[in-house]
Amino acid sequence: MTHKEYKKAAFAQNPKLREEYEALAPQYKIIDAVIAARVEKHMTQAELAERANTKQSNISRFESGNYNPSVDFLRKVASALDKRLEITLR
């Protein structure tokens, strides 16, 4: 069974699981965007941390989903990646 097939079956059995999974989507989208931007710039986590004036462990925890970042942290990381942070509510 593939991961995609497993998710489909799990969501069918437990609609609440789907809700929780979808609630985390924004968090994982920003993590994916930061990782992609960092890799595109050929930067290590340590290099990004130095440019963002934070610790490498903070970048690691953020990228692994184990850190709930502040808007200020995200702004610093975006700036260190020569990006602009945009937040929208829909």
Stockholm file with secondary structure:
# STOCKHOLM 1.0

chainA/1-90         MTHKEYKKAAFAQNPKLREEYEALAPQYKIIDAVIAARVEKHMTQAELAERANTKQSNISRFESGNYNPSVDFLRKVASALDKRLEITLR
#=GR chainA/1-90 SS CCHHHHHHHHHHHCHHHHHHHHHTHHHHHHHHHHHHHHHHTTCCHHHHHHHHTSCHHHHHHHHHTCCCCCHHHHHHHHHHTTCCCCCCCC
#=GC SS_cons        CCHHHHHHHHHHHCHHHHHHHHHTHHHHHHHHHHHHHHHHTTCCHHHHHHHHTSCHHHHHHHHHTCCCCCHHHHHHHHHHTTCCCCCCCC
//
